[in-house]
Amino acid sequence: MGKKKTKKARLYSDIAYDDAFRTMETECNDLLIPFVNYIFKEDYGKDAVIIRMRNEQFIEHGDHSDSKRITDSNFEISQYDVSKKYHLECESKAYDGTILVRFFEYDSQIALSGAEKNYAELKVKIPNSGLFLLREAKNIPERLKIIIETPEGSTSYHVEVIRESDFTVDSIFEKRLYLLIPFYIFNYEKELADINANADRTELMVGLYRDIMSRLDEEHEVGRLSSLSYGVIIRLTHKVIYKFLMKHRNLQEKVGDFMGGKVLELPEIRAFHEGKAAGIKEGNYEAISRMLLSGKTVEEIVDFCGYSVEQVKSVEDQLLVSAE
């Protein structure tokens, strides 16, 4: 009997990109507000209040079973006594139109969750919906349309579209669409093989990210970007690049190493490593002191454990002082 073939799981799935988007949406208000302002032509300021809603939606099927779906983002923004609900989806796959079905499913459930009803009437309100396309989609209009036919006529609503490929580095910073930065590498998808094989183009790519990070530093220094969002963008850019360049090892190493260095420069990462180093030193002291107290000689500890003579003698001196 032959072995049943199983599909090998990819080391990194496209969920990594959705998670990166969801992290920025849920953690960083100063990234989300400009993004919403641009897509929906809003004018929210720093005093706008964001309320994150439940992202789990239960979709009922024809056989009366249901399944749980997770929306990328579902939130409400309030300002000047006006509140609006929003639903955003980040799509890393090539656009094929099927996501409109998911939008209608999610939007309907979101609308039902806030429905107004009495014994004779049910009123639902569809959220403002937007689609963020990571991959190039030249033929996709700026607004998608969902049409609903009812016995009393038809109605419709739009899903606004924002495409990563429509933006340059300059336009991202001009419009403060910092949320797009981690996914900027998608704009080079069709050129990656050539760039990876060309040392000069590889260095130009490293230079591009050096410029992006330099401009990001400036935005942080002048207060247009919070420390939290600054750190999140750097970490997620590194994560997305590493995943996206899995098949282009040279580029992954060069650009990934540069971004990895930026991650290590973050204050919280430095603090972690300093604390870790301090913990190792403390652990060394405890281990060496136990061996010395058990009768091991300095030479035995050096030979068998790999500590330096200076490390062991330092601990021995401290034990002698404390014993006096």
Buried (B, 14 or more C-beta within 10 A) or exposed (E): EEEEEEEEEEEBEBEBBBBBBBBBBBEBBBBBBBBBBBBBEBEBEEEBEBEEBEBEBEBEEEEEEEEEBEBBBBBBBBBEEEEBBBBBBBBBEEBEEEBBEBBBBBBBBBBEBEEEEEEEEEEBBBBBBBBBBBBBBEEBEEEBEBEEEEEEEEEEBBBBBBBBEBBEBEEBBEBBBBBBBBBBBBBBEEEBEEBBEBEEBBEEBBEBBBEBBEBBBEBBEEEBBBEBBBBBBBBBBBBBBBBBBEEBEBBBBBBBEBBBEBBEEBEEBEEEEEEEEEEEEEEBBEBBBEBBEEEBEBEEBBEEBEBEEEBBBBBBEEBEEEEE
